[in-house]
Amino acid sequence: MCGIAGIVGRQGEMIDPACVRLMCETIIHRGPDDDGIYAKGAVGLGMRRPSIIDLSGGRQPIHNEDKSIWVVFNGEIYNFHELRKELEGRGHECYT
């Protein structure tokens, strides 16, 4: 099972990426194969994961095409072929 870490600061606060990295190092047992962080402004997201599917392209945090939305999650999207087709039909770009 993946490990997810995060922190939300007060308005105007800057989250230190090193803090998020340390949180991810603490949960390395939850996902020894990969990790990722996102820290911008008052938000920091981090994750650890075991590699199951999409070994090379399944890195997290995942973002939309203009990087205005970021997400980390535990689980696999098994109907991604159908979802990808639908999203691309609506003009979205999928990178994984």
DSSP file (Angstrom, degrees, kcal/mol; ACC not computed):
  #  RESIDUE AA STRUCTURE BP1 BP2  ACC     N-H-->O    O-->H-N    N-H-->O    O-->H-N    TCO  KAPPA ALPHA  PHI   PSI    X-CA   Y-CA   Z-CA
    1    1 A M              0   0    0      0, 0.0    73,-0.0     0, 0.0     0, 0.0   0.000 360.0 360.0 360.0 135.8    0.0    0.0    0.0
    2    2 A C        -     0   0    0     48,-0.1     2,-0.4    47,-0.1    47,-0.2  -0.143 360.0-131.3 -62.4 160.8    1.3    3.4   -0.9
    3    3 A G  E     -A   48   0A   0     45,-2.4    45,-2.5    70,-0.1     2,-0.4  -0.974  20.3-165.8-116.4 134.5    2.2    6.0    1.7
    4    4 A I  E     +A   47   0A   0     -2,-0.4     2,-0.3    43,-0.2    43,-0.2  -0.961   7.7 178.3-123.1 136.4    0.9    9.5    1.4
    5    5 A A  E     +A   46   0A   0     41,-2.7    41,-2.7    -2,-0.4     2,-0.3  -0.960   7.8 161.4-132.8 152.0    2.1   12.6    3.3
    6    6 A G  E     -A   45   0A   0     -2,-0.3     2,-0.3    39,-0.2    39,-0.2  -0.992  19.2-162.1-165.2 161.5    1.1   16.2    3.1
    7    7 A I  E     -A   44   0A   0     37,-2.4    37,-2.5    -2,-0.3     2,-0.5  -0.988   3.4-163.7-149.2 138.9    1.1   19.5    4.9
    8    8 A V  E     -A   43   0A   0     -2,-0.3    35,-0.2    35,-0.2     2,-0.1  -0.989  16.5-164.1-125.4 121.9   -1.0   22.6    4.4
    9    9 A G        -     0   0    0     33,-3.2    33,-0.1    -2,-0.5     3,-0.1  -0.249  31.5 -76.1 -93.3-176.6    0.3   25.8    5.9
   10   10 A R    >   -     0   0    0      1,-0.2     3,-2.5    -2,-0.1    -1,-0.2  -0.378  66.8 -73.0 -76.0 159.9   -1.3   29.1    6.7
   11   11 A Q  T 3  S+     0   0    0      1,-0.3    -1,-0.2    -2,-0.1     3,-0.1  -0.308 123.9  17.3 -55.4 130.8   -2.1   31.6    3.9
   12   12 A G  T 3  S+     0   0    0      1,-0.3    -1,-0.3    -3,-0.1     2,-0.2   0.266  96.4 126.7  88.4 -11.4    1.2   33.2    2.8
   13   13 A E    <   -     0   0    0     -3,-2.5     2,-0.5    29,-0.1    -1,-0.3  -0.515  53.6-139.1 -78.4 147.5    3.3   30.5    4.4
   14   14 A M        -     0   0    0     -2,-0.2     2,-0.4    28,-0.1    28,-0.2  -0.939  11.0-140.0-109.6 123.1    5.9   28.7    2.2
   15   15 A I        -     0   0    0     26,-3.4    26,-0.1    -2,-0.5    28,-0.1  -0.678  18.1-128.8 -81.7 130.8    6.3   24.9    2.7
   16   16 A D    >>  -     0   0    0     -2,-0.4     3,-1.4     1,-0.2     4,-1.2  -0.688   6.4-144.9 -80.0 120.8    9.9   23.7    2.6
   17   17 A P  H 3> S+     0   0    0      0, 0.0     4,-2.5     0, 0.0     5,-0.2   0.812  99.6  64.0 -55.5 -29.8   10.3   20.8    0.1
   18   18 A A  H 3> S+     0   0    0      1,-0.2     4,-2.1     2,-0.2     5,-0.1   0.838  98.6  54.2 -63.7 -32.2   12.9   19.3    2.5
   19   19 A C  H <> S+     0   0    0     -3,-1.4     4,-1.9     2,-0.2    -1,-0.2   0.912 110.0  45.8 -66.3 -43.3   10.1   18.9    5.1
   20   20 A V  H  X S+     0   0    0     -4,-1.2     4,-2.1     2,-0.2    -2,-0.2   0.904 111.2  53.1 -66.4 -41.0    8.0   17.0    2.7
   21   21 A R  H  X S+     0   0    0     -4,-2.5     4,-2.1     1,-0.2    -2,-0.2   0.909 108.1  50.8 -59.6 -43.2   11.0   14.9    1.7
   22   22 A L  H  X S+     0   0    0     -4,-2.1     4,-1.6     1,-0.2    -1,-0.2   0.892 107.8  52.7 -62.8 -40.7   11.7   14.0    5.3
   23   23 A M  H  X S+     0   0    0     -4,-1.9     4,-0.8     1,-0.2    -1,-0.2   0.911 110.2  48.7 -61.2 -40.9    8.1   13.0    5.8
   24   24 A C  H >< S+     0   0    0     -4,-2.1     3,-0.5     1,-0.2    -2,-0.2   0.864 107.4  54.4 -68.0 -35.9    8.4   10.6    2.8
   25   25 A E  H >< S+     0   0    0     -4,-2.1     3,-1.1     1,-0.2    -1,-0.2   0.834 103.0  58.3 -65.4 -30.7   11.7    9.2    4.1
   26   26 A T  H 3< S+     0   0    0     -4,-1.6     3,-0.3     1,-0.2    -1,-0.2   0.788 110.4  42.0 -68.5 -27.7    9.8    8.3    7.3
   27   27 A I  T X< S+     0   0    0     -4,-0.8     3,-2.3    -3,-0.5     4,-0.4   0.010  72.6 125.0-108.9  27.8    7.3    6.2    5.4
   28   28 A I  G X   +     0   0    0     -3,-1.1     3,-1.4     1,-0.3    -1,-0.2   0.803  66.8  66.9 -57.9 -29.3    9.7    4.5    3.1
   29   29 A H  G 3  S+     0   0    0     -3,-0.3    -1,-0.3     1,-0.3    -2,-0.1   0.697  93.0  61.5 -64.9 -17.2    8.4    1.1    4.3
   30   30 A R  G <  S+     0   0    0     -3,-2.3    -1,-0.3     1,-0.3    -2,-0.2   0.630 125.7   5.5 -83.5 -15.1    5.1    2.0    2.6
   31   31 A G    <   +     0   0    0     -3,-1.4    18,-0.6    -4,-0.4     3,-0.3  -0.491  60.1 174.8-169.8  92.0    6.6    2.2   -0.9
   32   32 A P  B    S+b   49   0A   0      0, 0.0     3,-0.1     0, 0.0    -3,-0.1   0.613  74.4  62.5 -79.5 -10.9   10.2    1.3   -1.4
   33   33 A D  S    S+     0   0    0     16,-0.9     2,-0.3     1,-0.2    -5,-0.0   0.771 109.1   2.6 -90.9 -27.0   10.2    1.6   -5.3
   34   34 A D  E     -C   49   0A   0     15,-1.4    15,-2.3    -3,-0.3     2,-0.3  -0.995  52.3-174.7-158.2 154.3    9.4    5.3   -5.9
   35   35 A D  E     +C   48   0A   0     -2,-0.3     2,-0.3    13,-0.2    13,-0.2  -0.962   5.0 179.9-146.4 164.5    8.7    8.6   -4.3
   36   36 A G  E     -C   47   0A   0     11,-1.7    11,-1.9    -2,-0.3     2,-0.3  -0.969   6.0-163.1-163.2 150.8    7.7   12.0   -5.3
   37   37 A I  E     -C   46   0A   0     -2,-0.3     2,-0.3     9,-0.2     9,-0.2  -0.957   7.1-168.2-136.7 157.4    7.0   15.4   -3.8
   38   38 A Y  E     +C   45   0A   0      7,-2.5     7,-3.3    -2,-0.3     2,-0.4  -0.968  13.3 172.1-140.3 127.1    5.3   18.7   -4.8
   39   39 A A  E     +C   44   0A   0     -2,-0.3     2,-0.3     5,-0.2     5,-0.2  -0.959   9.7 150.4-140.1 120.5    5.7   21.8   -2.7
   40   40 A K  E >   -C   43   0A   0      3,-2.4     3,-1.8    -2,-0.4     2,-0.1  -0.945  64.5 -38.5-150.5 126.0    4.4   25.2   -3.8
   41   41 A G  T 3  S-     0   0    0     -2,-0.3   -26,-3.4     1,-0.3   -30,-0.0  -0.369 125.6 -13.4  60.3-130.1    3.3   28.0   -1.5
   42   42 A A  T 3  S+     0   0    0    -28,-0.2   -33,-3.2   -33,-0.1     2,-0.4   0.234 120.6  84.1 -90.8  13.5    1.4   26.7    1.5
   43   43 A V  E <   +AC   8  40A   0     -3,-1.8    -3,-2.4   -35,-0.2     2,-0.4  -0.962  47.3 177.3-124.1 133.5    0.9   23.2    0.1
   44   44 A G  E     -AC   7  39A   0    -37,-2.5   -37,-2.4    -2,-0.4     2,-0.4  -0.993   4.7-177.2-132.6 128.0    3.2   20.2    0.2
   45   45 A L  E     +AC   6  38A   0     -7,-3.3    -7,-2.5    -2,-0.4     2,-0.3  -0.953   6.4 171.5-122.3 142.3    2.3   16.7   -1.1
   46   46 A G  E     -AC   5  37A   0    -41,-2.7   -41,-2.7    -2,-0.4     2,-0.3  -0.988   4.7-179.5-146.9 156.6    4.5   13.6   -0.9
   47   47 A M  E     -AC   4  36A   0    -11,-1.9   -11,-1.7    -2,-0.3     2,-0.3  -0.996  16.4-158.2-154.3 155.8    4.1    9.9   -1.6
   48   48 A R  E     +AC   3  35A   0    -45,-2.5   -45,-2.4    -2,-0.3   -13,-0.2  -0.973  24.9 179.9-127.5 144.8    5.9    6.6   -1.6
   49   49 A R  E     -bC  32  34A   0    -15,-2.3   -15,-1.4   -18,-0.6   -16,-0.9  -0.999  31.5-129.0-148.0 149.0    4.8    3.6   -3.7
   50   50 A P        -     0   0    0      0, 0.0     2,-0.6     0, 0.0   -48,-0.1  -0.769  42.9-113.8 -84.1 143.2    5.5    0.1   -4.6
   51   51 A S        +     0   0    0     -2,-0.4     3,-0.1     1,-0.2     4,-0.1  -0.699  55.4 144.9 -83.8 120.9    5.6   -0.3   -8.4
   52   52 A I        +     0   0    0      1,-0.6     2,-0.3    -2,-0.6     3,-0.2   0.697  67.3   2.0-119.5 -61.4    2.8   -2.5   -9.7
   53   53 A I  S    S+     0   0    0      1,-0.2    -1,-0.6     2,-0.1     5,-0.1  -0.883 122.7  27.7-126.3 164.2    1.6   -1.1  -13.1
   54   54 A D     >  +     0   0    0     -2,-0.3     4,-2.0    -3,-0.1    -1,-0.2   0.948  70.0 179.4  51.1  55.6    2.9    1.7  -15.2
   55   55 A L  T  4 S+     0   0    0      1,-0.2    -1,-0.1    -3,-0.2    -2,-0.1   0.836  74.6  31.0 -58.3 -37.9    6.4    1.3  -13.7
   56   56 A S  T  4 S+     0   0    0      1,-0.1     3,-0.2     2,-0.1    -1,-0.2   0.779 128.7  35.1 -94.0 -27.9    8.0    4.1  -15.7
   57   57 A G  T  4 S+     0   0    0      1,-0.2    -2,-0.2    39,-0.1    -1,-0.1   0.438  92.4  86.1-107.6   0.3    5.2    6.5  -16.2
   58   58 A G     <  +     0   0    0     -4,-2.0    -1,-0.2    -5,-0.1    -3,-0.1   0.079  55.8 144.7 -92.1  26.5    3.2    6.2  -13.0
   59   59 A R        -     0   0    0     -3,-0.2   -23,-0.1     2,-0.0    -3,-0.0  -0.341  41.0-111.6 -66.5 144.1    5.2    8.8  -11.0
   60   60 A Q  S    S+     0   0    0      2,-0.1   -13,-0.2   -13,-0.1     2,-0.2  -0.837  86.5  58.9-123.1 162.9    3.3   10.9   -8.5
   61   61 A P  S    S-     0   0    0      0, 0.0     2,-0.3     0, 0.0    11,-0.2   0.557  77.9-155.3 -60.2 149.5    2.3   13.5   -7.7
   62   62 A I  E     -D   71   0B   0      9,-2.7     9,-2.2    -2,-0.2     2,-0.3  -0.786  11.3-168.6-102.4 144.6    0.3   13.7  -10.9
   63   63 A H  E     -D   70   0B   0     -2,-0.3     7,-0.2     7,-0.2     2,-0.1  -0.872  22.0-109.6-130.2 162.4   -0.7   16.9  -12.5
   64   64 A N    >   -     0   0    0      5,-1.6     3,-1.6    -2,-0.3    30,-0.1  -0.236  52.0 -83.7 -80.2 179.9   -3.0   18.1  -15.3
   65   65 A E  T 3  S+     0   0    0      1,-0.3    -1,-0.1    28,-0.1    29,-0.0   0.775 129.8  38.0 -63.5 -29.0   -1.7   19.5  -18.5
   66   66 A D  T 3  S-     0   0    0      3,-0.0    -1,-0.3     0, 0.0    -2,-0.0   0.317 107.5-121.3-104.3  10.1   -1.2   23.1  -17.3
   67   67 A K  S <  S+     0   0    0     -3,-1.6    -2,-0.1     2,-0.2     3,-0.1   0.754  77.8 123.1  59.8  28.6    0.0   22.0  -13.8
   68   68 A S        +     0   0    0      1,-0.2     2,-0.4     0, 0.0    -1,-0.1   0.601  69.9  47.2 -91.1 -12.8   -2.8   23.9  -12.0
   69   69 A I        -     0   0    0     -5,-0.0    -5,-1.6     2,-0.0     2,-0.3  -0.998  66.7-177.7-131.1 130.9   -4.0   20.7  -10.3
   70   70 A W  E     +D   63   0B   0     -2,-0.4     2,-0.3    -7,-0.2    -7,-0.2  -0.957   5.5 175.7-127.2 145.5   -1.8   18.2   -8.4
   71   71 A V  E     -D   62   0B   0     -9,-2.2    -9,-2.7    -2,-0.3     2,-0.4  -0.998  18.6-163.3-149.0 147.9   -2.9   15.0   -6.7
   72   72 A V        +     0   0    0     -2,-0.3     2,-0.3   -11,-0.2   -68,-0.1  -0.973  24.6 169.1-122.7 145.3   -1.4   12.0   -5.0
   73   73 A F        -     0   0    0     -2,-0.4     2,-0.6     2,-0.1   -70,-0.1  -0.995  34.6-124.4-154.7 158.2   -3.4    8.8   -4.5
   74   74 A N  S    S+     0   0    0     -2,-0.3     2,-0.2   -72,-0.1   -25,-0.0  -0.922  73.0  44.9-104.7 119.7   -3.3    5.2   -3.4
   75   75 A G  S    S-     0   0    0     -2,-0.6     2,-0.4     2,-0.0    -2,-0.1  -0.753  76.3 -89.4 139.2 175.3   -4.6    2.8   -6.0
   76   76 A E        -     0   0    0     -2,-0.2     2,-0.9   -24,-0.0    -2,-0.1  -0.929  22.1-135.4-121.7 146.0   -4.6    1.9   -9.6
   77   77 A I    >   +     0   0    0     -2,-0.4     3,-0.9     1,-0.2    -2,-0.0  -0.862  25.5 177.7-101.5  99.9   -6.9    3.2  -12.4
   78   78 A Y  T 3  S+     0   0    0     -2,-0.9     3,-0.4     1,-0.3    -1,-0.2   0.719  75.8  54.1 -81.1 -21.1   -7.7    0.0  -14.2
   79   79 A N  T 3>  +     0   0    0      1,-0.2     4,-2.1     2,-0.1     3,-0.4  -0.066  69.6 126.7 -99.0  33.8  -10.1    1.6  -16.7
   80   80 A F  H <>  +     0   0    0     -3,-0.9     4,-2.8     1,-0.2     5,-0.2   0.779  63.3  62.8 -64.8 -26.8   -7.5    4.2  -17.8
   81   81 A H  H  > S+     0   0    0     -3,-0.4     4,-1.9     2,-0.2    -1,-0.2   0.948 109.0  40.4 -62.6 -46.6   -7.9    3.3  -21.5
   82   82 A E  H  > S+     0   0    0     -3,-0.4     4,-2.1     2,-0.2    -2,-0.2   0.919 117.3  48.6 -67.2 -43.8  -11.5    4.4  -21.5
   83   83 A L  H  X S+     0   0    0     -4,-2.1     4,-2.9     1,-0.2     5,-0.2   0.900 109.8  52.2 -64.2 -40.5  -10.9    7.4  -19.3
   84   84 A R  H  X S+     0   0    0     -4,-2.8     4,-2.9     1,-0.2     5,-0.3   0.934 109.3  49.1 -61.3 -46.2   -8.0    8.5  -21.4
   85   85 A K  H  X S+     0   0    0     -4,-1.9     4,-1.8    -5,-0.2    -1,-0.2   0.916 113.6  46.9 -59.7 -44.0  -10.0    8.3  -24.6
   86   86 A E  H  X S+     0   0    0     -4,-2.1     4,-0.8     2,-0.2    -2,-0.2   0.931 114.2  46.5 -64.6 -46.0  -12.8   10.3  -23.0
   87   87 A L  H ><>S+     0   0    0     -4,-2.9     5,-2.3     1,-0.2     3,-0.8   0.911 112.1  49.7 -65.6 -43.0  -10.5   13.0  -21.6
   88   88 A E  H ><5S+     0   0    0     -4,-2.9     3,-1.6     1,-0.3    -1,-0.2   0.862 105.5  58.7 -64.0 -33.9   -8.5   13.4  -24.8
   89   89 A G  H 3<5S+     0   0    0     -4,-1.8    -1,-0.3    -5,-0.3    -2,-0.2   0.745 104.2  52.1 -64.1 -22.9  -11.8   13.8  -26.6
   90   90 A R  T <<5S-     0   0    0     -3,-0.8    -1,-0.3    -4,-0.8    -2,-0.2   0.336 129.2 -97.6 -94.6   5.8  -12.5   16.7  -24.4
   91   91 A G  T < 5S+     0   0    0     -3,-1.6    -3,-0.2     1,-0.3     2,-0.1   0.499  77.7 137.8  95.8   4.4   -9.2   18.3  -25.3
   92   92 A H      < -     0   0    0     -5,-2.3     2,-0.5    -6,-0.1    -1,-0.3  -0.485  47.5-133.6 -81.7 155.6   -7.1   17.2  -22.3
   93   93 A E        -     0   0    0     -2,-0.1     2,-0.5     2,-0.0   -28,-0.1  -0.940  15.2-157.0-109.5 128.2   -3.5   15.9  -22.7
   94   94 A C        +     0   0    0     -2,-0.5   -30,-0.1     1,-0.1   -10,-0.0  -0.903  15.4 178.0-107.7 131.1   -2.5   12.7  -20.9
   95   95 A Y              0   0    0     -2,-0.5    -1,-0.1   -38,-0.1   -31,-0.0   0.469 360.0 360.0-110.0  -4.3    1.2   12.1  -20.2
   96   96 A T              0   0    0    -38,-0.1   -39,-0.1     0, 0.0    -2,-0.0   0.296 360.0 360.0-142.6 360.0    0.9    8.8  -18.3
